[in-house]
Amino acid sequence: YGAQTHSFEGPVTLAGERKFPGVFIRAPKIIRVGAGVEVVATLGDQPVGVRSGAVTAYTFHPELTNDLTIHQEFL
């Protein structure tokens, strides 16, 4: 999404329609999702979380919020 000056917070929708506070700091942008890759989080219509097998990647910082939803997924 750009340099640190372009950092922002926005409402992320996790799979299942649950909202999550996304903190985007120097966030990479997902421009294409390949075959076998599941979109697990979106910001509007843009993918911001993906999963392929045991690998999950997010373009935002879930550790910078008080919401433990994503952390609990790994425990």
Residue frames relative to the residue before (quaternion, step in Angstrom):
aa qw qx qy qz dx dy dz
Y 1.0000 0.0000 0.0000 0.0000 0.00 0.00 0.00
G 0.7211 -0.4414 0.2508 0.4715 3.59 1.19 -0.13
A 0.7524 -0.3734 0.3077 0.4470 3.51 -1.35 -0.33
Q 0.7274 -0.4254 0.3018 0.4459 3.57 -1.30 0.15
T 0.6223 0.5477 -0.3514 0.4351 3.60 1.04 -0.61
H 0.6634 0.4703 -0.3010 0.4980 3.59 1.27 -0.25
S 0.3511 0.7452 -0.4938 0.2786 3.60 1.26 0.24
F 0.0631 0.7983 -0.5947 0.0711 3.56 -1.11 0.68
E 0.3255 -0.6831 0.6036 0.2511 3.53 -1.38 0.11
G 0.0843 0.8035 -0.5842 0.0778 3.55 -1.03 0.78
P 0.5646 -0.6181 0.4313 0.3363 3.57 -1.22 0.51
V 0.1669 -0.7801 0.6003 0.0565 3.55 -0.61 1.19
T 0.2417 -0.7429 0.6042 0.1569 3.55 -1.06 0.77
L 0.2389 -0.7643 0.5862 0.1233 3.55 -0.69 1.13
A 0.6824 -0.4468 0.3592 0.4534 3.57 -1.24 0.35
G 0.7500 0.3367 -0.2621 0.5054 3.57 -0.84 0.91
E 0.5256 -0.6872 0.3706 0.3379 3.58 1.32 0.23
R 0.4345 0.6789 -0.4815 0.3443 3.62 1.18 0.33
K 0.3545 -0.7349 0.5407 0.2046 3.60 -0.93 0.89
F 0.0592 -0.7743 0.6301 -0.0057 3.54 -1.15 0.77
P 0.4280 -0.7021 0.4954 0.2800 3.64 -0.93 0.78
G 0.1565 -0.8186 0.5487 0.0656 3.59 -0.37 1.21
V 0.1351 -0.7594 0.6332 0.0633 3.57 -0.92 0.98
F 0.0945 -0.8199 0.5645 -0.0101 3.56 -0.44 1.28
I 0.0738 0.7840 -0.6059 0.1126 3.57 -0.44 1.26
R 0.8114 -0.1335 0.0320 0.5682 3.58 -0.49 1.22
A 0.2102 0.8379 -0.4786 0.1574 3.55 1.07 0.79
P 0.4154 -0.6601 0.5562 0.2870 3.55 -1.04 0.76
K 0.3292 -0.7296 0.5639 0.2034 3.57 -1.18 0.51
I 0.3367 -0.7127 0.5779 0.2115 3.56 -0.91 0.93
I 0.1199 -0.8341 0.5369 0.0394 3.57 -0.50 1.15
R 0.7919 0.0870 -0.0455 0.6027 3.57 1.24 -0.32
V 0.1596 -0.7631 0.6199 0.0890 3.56 -1.06 0.79
G 0.3207 -0.7903 0.5003 0.1493 3.55 -0.61 1.17
A 0.6981 -0.4343 0.3617 0.4395 3.52 -1.37 0.12
G 0.7999 0.2762 -0.2175 0.4863 3.56 -0.99 0.83
V 0.6156 0.5101 -0.3527 0.4862 3.59 1.27 0.07
E 0.2409 -0.7812 0.5668 0.1024 3.55 -0.79 1.09
V 0.3292 -0.7054 0.5892 0.2165 3.59 -0.96 0.87
V 0.1048 -0.8311 0.5459 0.0171 3.60 -0.61 1.16
A 0.7845 0.1238 -0.0929 0.6005 3.59 1.29 -0.10
T 0.0658 -0.7991 0.5973 0.0184 3.56 -1.06 0.79
L 0.1972 -0.6967 0.6719 0.1559 3.51 -1.36 0.43
G 0.7671 -0.0711 -0.0116 0.6375 3.55 -0.08 1.29
D 0.7547 -0.3161 0.2461 0.5195 3.58 -0.63 -1.09
Q 0.5452 0.6244 -0.3832 0.4075 3.60 1.31 0.16
P 0.4078 -0.6926 0.5244 0.2811 3.64 -0.90 0.81
V 0.0266 -0.8003 0.5990 -0.0040 3.59 -0.93 0.94
G 0.7471 0.2053 -0.1726 0.6082 3.56 1.34 0.15
V 0.0115 0.8056 -0.5901 0.0511 3.57 -0.86 0.99
R 0.1119 -0.7803 0.6121 0.0623 3.53 -1.26 0.49
S 0.0236 0.7509 -0.6595 0.0239 3.50 -1.13 0.83
G 0.8133 -0.0727 0.0051 0.5773 3.57 -0.34 1.22
A 0.8121 -0.2199 0.1940 0.5045 3.57 -0.81 -1.05
V 0.6241 0.5443 -0.3348 0.4496 3.62 1.27 -0.03
T 0.0268 -0.7763 0.6295 -0.0204 3.57 -0.86 1.07
A 0.0408 -0.7966 0.6031 -0.0006 3.57 -0.99 0.85
Y 0.1038 -0.7738 0.6236 0.0403 3.55 -1.06 0.87
T 0.3695 -0.7268 0.5305 0.2320 3.58 -1.11 0.63
F 0.6756 0.4206 -0.2879 0.5327 3.58 1.29 0.13
H 0.5016 -0.6614 0.4847 0.2755 3.57 -1.33 0.25
P 0.1859 -0.8121 0.5407 0.1166 3.66 -0.07 1.19
E 0.6052 0.5829 -0.3556 0.4093 3.61 1.17 -0.45
L 0.6543 0.5241 -0.3138 0.4458 3.61 1.24 -0.23
T 0.6427 0.4525 -0.3389 0.5170 3.58 1.25 0.37
N 0.5364 -0.6093 0.4718 0.3440 3.56 -1.31 0.12
D 0.5415 0.6173 -0.3951 0.4119 3.59 1.30 -0.07
L 0.2258 -0.8210 0.5169 0.0882 3.60 -0.60 1.15
T 0.3002 0.8036 -0.4796 0.1845 3.60 1.26 0.11
I 0.7186 0.4342 -0.2620 0.4759 3.59 0.74 -0.99
H 0.6321 0.5279 -0.3368 0.4564 3.61 1.01 -0.74
Q 0.6480 0.5267 -0.3159 0.4504 3.58 0.98 -0.83
E 0.5643 0.6062 -0.3741 0.4172 3.58 1.14 -0.54
F 0.7269 0.4380 -0.2309 0.4759 3.57 1.07 -0.72
L 0.6596 0.5324 -0.3043 0.4346 3.60 1.23 -0.31
